[in-house]
């Protein structure tokens, strides 16, 4: 119990992993991407259950817009829509 709330690590991690998009690794330097991808794969094996396909679709478009277009006018509505699916902005 922390501050009167029960913390369920498995549930928290499963929720976080549900919304993680592996394509973010493409934006990172290769040596960083490789290390983080290994950690992600292990973490997903331990806690992951499924991926939210709609969120994945939106965040893939966000990542491509950041990488290629760098167009904040296109990115902002996608970020808001992805946040709405998650139920939080962060």
C-alpha positions in Angstrom: 0.0 0.0 0.0 1.3 3.4 -0.9 -0.7 6.5 0.2 -3.7 4.3 0.7 -3.6 2.9 -2.8 -2.7 -0.7 -3.7 -0.1 -0.7 -6.5 -0.5 -3.6 -8.9 2.8 -3.7 -10.8 1.6 -6.4 -13.3 -1.5 -4.4 -14.2 0.3 -1.1 -14.4 3.0 -2.5 -16.7 0.5 -4.3 -18.9 -1.4 -1.1 -19.4 1.7 0.8 -20.2 2.9 -1.8 -22.7 -0.5 -1.9 -24.3 0.1 1.6 -25.6 3.8 1.4 -26.3 4.7 1.6 -30.0 8.0 -0.2 -30.9 8.4 2.1 -33.9 9.8 4.7 -31.6 13.0 2.7 -31.7 13.5 3.9 -35.3 13.9 7.5 -34.0 16.8 6.6 -31.7 20.5 6.0 -32.4 21.2 2.4 -33.2 23.2 1.5 -30.1 20.5 3.0 -27.8 17.7 1.5 -29.8 19.2 -2.0 -29.6 19.6 -1.9 -25.8 16.2 -0.5 -25.2 14.5 -2.9 -27.6 16.1 -5.9 -25.7 14.7 -4.4 -22.4 11.3 -3.9 -24.0 11.1 -7.5 -25.3 11.9 -8.9 -21.9 9.5 -6.6 -20.2 6.7 -7.5 -22.7 7.3 -11.2 -22.0 6.9 -10.6 -18.3 4.0 -8.2 -18.3 2.6 -7.6 -21.8 -0.7 -9.0 -22.9 -1.9 -7.2 -25.9 -1.3 -4.1 -28.0 -4.1 -1.5 -28.6 -4.2 -1.6 -32.5 -6.0 1.7 -32.8 -3.5 3.5 -30.6 -0.6 1.8 -32.5 -2.1 3.1 -35.8 -2.3 6.7 -34.4 1.1 6.7 -32.8 2.7 5.3 -35.9 1.4 8.2 -37.8 2.6 10.6 -35.1 6.1 9.0 -35.3 6.2 9.2 -39.1 5.1 12.9 -38.9 7.8 13.7 -36.5 10.5 11.8 -38.4 9.5 12.9 -42.0 7.3 15.9 -42.0 8.0 17.6 -38.7 4.6 19.2 -39.0 3.1 20.1 -35.6 -0.3 21.0 -37.2 -0.7 17.4 -38.3 0.7 15.9 -35.1 -1.3 17.7 -32.5 -4.8 16.2 -33.4 -3.2 12.7 -33.5 -1.6 13.2 -30.1 -5.0 14.4 -28.7 -6.8 11.4 -30.2 -4.2 8.9 -28.9 -4.4 10.5 -25.5 -8.2 10.1 -25.6 -7.8 6.4 -26.3 -5.4 6.0 -23.4 -7.5 8.2 -21.0 -4.5 10.5 -20.3 -2.2 12.8 -22.2 1.2 11.6 -21.1 
